[in-house]
Amino acid sequence: MNFLLTFRIAGIVATLSGIKMYITGWDNKWGVQISSSAALFLSLLGCTMFFLSFIVKQKISRGEMICTKCKTKYQTRHIQINICPKCDGKLVPFIEE
């Protein structure tokens, strides 16, 4: 599963849990009273996680390497050593800009 999708789902769950705790005043799993400020904090944390998941972009392209000399891209699954077959340059993970 995509990391950002997981982050969005966690944000939604935290927000809904915080709202439920704020309304009821109880943590339904452990049976502990929750203060309204703690419930609001959890809700705001969830909202922050959810909205940041749209702003943050994954920069490292998983599965691609690029040569530092000739700038040729290769799929990671085809690479056994980190040396370019064309120019003997060093292969590093490809980072999108």
N, C-alpha and C positions, 0 to 999 in steps of 0.2 A: 504494500500500500504506500502511496505517496506520502512523504513526510509532511507536506503542507496540508494535505487532506486530514491526516491524523491530528495535526495541530488545530485545524478548524473544528473537528468533531470534539476534541477535548475542550475547546473554548465554549462550544455550545453546551456541553454537559455541565461544565463548571458554572456557567451563567444560570442555567435552569435549576441546578442544585442550590445555588445561592439564593435565587428568588424563592424557591420552596422553603428553604430554611428561614428566610426573612419573614415569610407569611406565617409559618407554623411556629417558629421559635425553637424547633427541635431538629436534631440530626436523626433522621429516621432509621439509620443503620445501627447506631450504637445506643440510641436513647439518651443522648446528652443534650442539655439545653445549650443553644447557641445564641450569643448576643447579636443584636441587630447590626452592630458595626462589623462583626466578623462575617456575617452573611452578606452585607453590602460589599465588603472587601473581596469576597469570593466571586460575587457577581461581576464586579469591576475587573477583576483579574481575568475572568472568562471572556468578557467583552474585549479586553485588550488583546488576549491571545487570538481571538477570532479575527479582529481587524488587522492585526499585524501579519497574519497569515496571507493576507491579500497584498500587503506592501512588500514583504520580503520575497525575494526571488532566489531560487536555487541557482547558484552561479557555476558550480562544478558540474559539468556534463558527465554523468556516469557512463562509463563504457568507452570513452574516447581518450586517446593519447595524442600529443602533438610533438613534432620534432622541434628542438630549439634552433636548429640551423636552417633547414629547408621548409619548415612550417607545414609539413605534410601531416594529415590526420590519419590515425589508424584506430581500428576497433580494438578494445582491450582483449577481447577473446582470441584475437589472432596474434597477440604479442606474448613471447616467452621470456625475452630479455628486454631491458629498457634501452635498446640501441636501434636507431633508425636503419632499416635495410638499404636505403638509397645512399645516404651520405655519412653514415656512422655517427650521427649526432645523438644527443641524449633525448630520450622520450620522457615527457612530463605529462601529468593530467591536464586535459584541455579545460580551460576556464573561459566561459562566455563573458563578454563585456557589455 
